[in-house]
Amino acid sequence: MTARRAGGAGTGATLIFGITGGTGAGKTSALRALGGLGALTIDCDEVYHELLAGDAALRREIAERFPGAAAPDGIDRRALGRIVFGDAGALEDLNGITHKYVDAEVRRRLERWSADGGRLAAIDAIALIESGLHEICDVVVGVLAPARLREARITARDGISAPVARTRIAAQRSDTFFRRNCDHILINDGGDPAEFEKKCAKFFEGVIADLSR
């Protein structure tokens, strides 16, 4: 297995896993598995939504760049999604805005966890590598699944049509990107989610044991 990354884990004794992969691949199951092992789990999508609700500076930057997504109570997320998915330049601009806010919040949580004696943490992010957050991770794991299964999960989860789901998938990184940039790959073949979570837990236990030697 991969040795601990040189320069990783800027929080000292805390072992940090980075979980990445496209939407609908099963990253949440992997994150839950690490949570079951006692890890602090940080879902960057949830962090983004929390910041979108509570950080006026973030909302202001997004509204200035994407006025069509501005709403009286903040940002219309569906309108924003329609603007950026399918437009690589717009998506890159949005990521450029959001990554700095999410990155700062993730680092703050990790530092607090480490200061409190936390020994294990996990970051779940589609753009883990592009945002630079992978640099503070000891091990980066990519979760992959067949496109047809991802599409089915996304349509059921988000209440969107299959064509919209396919557009979202197409706007994201390919499996090849994750295979090239991750230390390990976990394949979610579409079986029982609980079984995949068990598979993930067994895998993480092995990595932790290996790095503890």
C-alpha positions as CSV (number, residue, x, y, z in Angstrom):
1,M,0.0,0.0,0.0
2,T,1.0,3.6,-0.5
3,A,3.2,5.1,2.2
4,R,2.2,8.3,4.0
5,R,2.6,11.3,1.7
6,A,5.6,13.5,2.3
7,G,4.3,16.8,3.5
8,G,0.8,15.6,4.0
9,A,-1.3,16.0,7.1
10,G,-0.5,19.5,8.1
11,T,-2.3,18.8,11.4
12,G,0.4,16.7,12.9
13,A,-0.7,13.4,14.4
14,T,-4.0,13.3,12.6
15,L,-4.1,10.8,9.7
16,I,-6.2,12.4,6.9
17,F,-7.9,10.5,4.1
18,G,-9.0,12.4,1.0
19,I,-12.1,10.9,-0.7
20,T,-12.8,12.0,-4.3
21,G,-14.6,10.8,-7.4
22,G,-17.6,12.0,-9.5
23,T,-21.1,12.7,-8.3
24,G,-23.1,9.6,-7.7
25,A,-20.1,7.3,-7.5
26,G,-20.5,6.4,-3.8
27,K,-18.2,8.8,-1.9
28,T,-20.7,9.2,0.9
29,S,-20.6,5.5,1.6
30,A,-16.8,5.7,1.9
31,L,-17.0,8.7,4.1
32,R,-19.5,6.9,6.4
33,A,-17.2,3.9,6.6
34,L,-14.4,6.2,7.9
35,G,-16.9,7.8,10.3
36,G,-17.6,4.4,11.7
37,L,-13.9,4.0,12.4
38,G,-13.9,7.2,14.5
39,A,-12.9,9.7,11.9
40,L,-13.9,13.3,11.7
41,T,-15.8,13.4,8.4
42,I,-16.0,16.6,6.3
43,D,-18.3,16.6,3.3
44,C,-17.1,19.6,1.2
45,D,-20.5,19.8,-0.5
46,E,-22.2,20.1,2.8
47,V,-19.6,22.7,3.9
48,Y,-20.3,24.7,0.7
49,H,-24.1,24.7,1.4
50,E,-23.5,25.8,5.0
51,L,-21.3,28.6,3.8
52,L,-23.7,29.6,1.1
53,A,-26.4,30.0,3.8
54,G,-24.2,31.8,6.3
55,D,-21.4,33.6,4.6
56,A,-22.4,36.9,3.0
57,A,-19.0,37.4,1.3
58,L,-19.3,34.1,-0.6
59,R,-22.9,34.9,-1.7
60,R,-21.8,38.4,-2.8
61,E,-18.9,37.0,-5.0
62,I,-21.1,34.4,-6.6
63,A,-23.9,37.0,-7.3
64,E,-21.4,39.4,-8.8
65,R,-20.1,36.7,-11.2
66,F,-23.4,35.1,-11.9
67,P,-26.2,37.7,-11.6
68,G,-28.7,35.3,-13.1
69,A,-28.4,33.1,-9.9
70,A,-29.0,36.0,-7.5
71,A,-32.2,35.8,-5.5
72,P,-33.8,38.0,-2.8
73,D,-32.8,35.4,-0.1
74,G,-29.3,34.7,-1.4
75,I,-28.4,32.4,-4.3
76,D,-30.8,30.3,-6.4
77,R,-28.8,27.0,-6.5
78,R,-30.9,25.5,-9.3
79,A,-30.4,28.6,-11.4
80,L,-26.7,28.5,-10.7
81,G,-26.5,24.9,-11.6
82,R,-28.2,25.6,-15.0
83,I,-25.6,28.2,-15.7
84,V,-22.5,26.3,-14.8
85,F,-23.2,22.7,-15.8
86,G,-22.4,22.4,-19.5
87,D,-20.2,25.6,-19.5
88,A,-16.7,24.6,-18.5
89,G,-15.6,28.2,-18.2
90,A,-18.4,29.2,-15.9
91,L,-17.9,26.1,-13.7
92,E,-14.2,26.9,-13.4
93,D,-15.1,30.5,-12.3
94,L,-17.5,29.2,-9.7
95,N,-14.9,26.7,-8.4
96,G,-12.4,29.5,-8.2
97,I,-14.7,31.4,-5.9
98,T,-15.9,28.6,-3.7
99,H,-12.7,26.7,-3.2
100,K,-11.0,29.4,-1.2
101,Y,-14.0,29.6,1.2
102,V,-14.4,25.8,1.6
103,D,-10.7,25.2,1.9
104,A,-10.4,27.7,4.8
105,E,-13.3,26.1,6.6
106,V,-12.0,22.6,6.1
107,R,-8.6,23.5,7.4
108,R,-10.2,25.2,10.4
109,R,-12.1,22.1,11.3
110,L,-9.1,19.9,10.9
111,E,-6.9,22.1,13.1
112,R,-9.6,22.1,15.8
113,W,-10.0,18.3,15.6
114,S,-6.2,17.8,15.8
115,A,-5.9,20.2,18.7
116,D,-8.6,18.2,20.6
117,G,-6.6,15.0,20.0
118,G,-8.4,13.6,17.0
119,R,-6.3,11.0,15.2
120,L,-8.3,10.2,12.1
121,A,-10.1,12.5,9.6
122,A,-11.6,12.3,6.1
123,I,-12.4,14.9,3.5
124,D,-14.9,14.1,0.8
125,A,-14.7,16.4,-2.2
126,I,-15.3,16.0,-6.0
127,A,-12.7,18.7,-6.6
128,L,-10.3,17.5,-3.9
129,I,-7.3,17.5,-6.3
130,E,-8.2,20.7,-8.2
131,S,-8.8,22.7,-5.1
132,G,-5.4,21.7,-3.6
133,L,-6.9,20.0,-0.5
134,H,-5.3,16.7,-1.5
135,E,-2.0,18.2,-0.5
136,I,-2.9,18.1,3.2
137,C,-4.1,14.4,2.9
138,D,-2.0,11.4,3.8
139,V,-3.9,9.1,1.4
140,V,-6.1,10.0,-1.5
141,V,-8.8,7.5,-2.5
142,G,-10.9,7.7,-5.7
143,V,-14.4,6.2,-5.7
144,L,-15.5,5.1,-9.2
145,A,-18.8,3.6,-10.5
146,P,-20.2,2.9,-14.0
147,A,-21.8,6.0,-15.6
148,R,-25.2,4.3,-15.9
149,L,-25.3,3.6,-12.2
150,R,-24.2,7.2,-11.3
151,E,-26.9,8.6,-13.6
152,A,-29.6,6.5,-11.8
153,R,-28.4,7.6,-8.4
154,I,-28.3,11.2,-9.3
155,T,-31.8,11.3,-10.8
156,A,-33.2,9.6,-7.7
157,R,-31.2,11.7,-5.2
158,D,-31.6,15.1,-6.8
159,G,-35.0,14.7,-8.5
160,I,-33.6,15.7,-11.9
161,S,-34.0,14.2,-15.4
162,A,-31.6,11.7,-16.9
163,P,-30.4,14.2,-19.5
164,V,-29.5,16.7,-16.8
165,A,-27.8,14.0,-14.8
166,R,-25.7,13.1,-17.9
167,T,-24.8,16.7,-18.4
168,R,-23.5,16.9,-14.8
169,I,-21.5,13.7,-15.2
170,A,-20.0,15.0,-18.5
171,A,-18.9,18.2,-16.8
172,Q,-16.8,16.4,-14.3
173,R,-13.4,14.7,-14.4
174,S,-13.1,11.3,-16.2
175,D,-12.2,8.0,-14.4
176,T,-8.8,8.3,-16.0
177,F,-8.1,11.5,-14.1
178,F,-8.9,9.9,-10.8
179,R,-6.9,6.8,-11.6
180,R,-3.9,9.0,-12.4
181,N,-4.1,11.2,-9.4
182,C,-5.3,9.0,-6.5
183,D,-3.2,6.6,-4.4
184,H,-6.0,4.0,-4.4
185,I,-9.2,3.3,-6.3
186,L,-12.4,1.8,-4.8
187,I,-14.9,0.5,-7.4
188,N,-18.6,0.7,-6.5
189,D,-20.2,-1.8,-8.8
190,G,-23.8,-0.9,-7.9
191,G,-24.5,-3.6,-5.3
192,D,-26.1,-3.1,-1.9
193,P,-24.8,0.3,-0.5
194,A,-24.4,-1.3,2.9
195,E,-22.1,-3.9,1.4
196,F,-20.0,-1.3,-0.4
197,E,-19.7,0.6,2.9
198,K,-18.4,-2.6,4.5
199,K,-15.9,-3.1,1.7
200,C,-14.7,0.5,2.3
201,A,-14.4,-0.1,6.0
202,K,-12.3,-3.2,5.5
203,F,-10.1,-1.3,3.0
204,F,-9.5,1.7,5.3
205,E,-8.7,-0.6,8.2
206,G,-6.0,-2.2,6.1
207,V,-4.5,1.2,5.1
208,I,-4.6,2.5,8.7
209,A,-2.9,-0.7,9.9
210,D,-0.3,-0.4,7.2
211,L,0.5,3.2,8.0
212,S,0.7,2.4,11.7
213,R,3.6,0.0,11.3
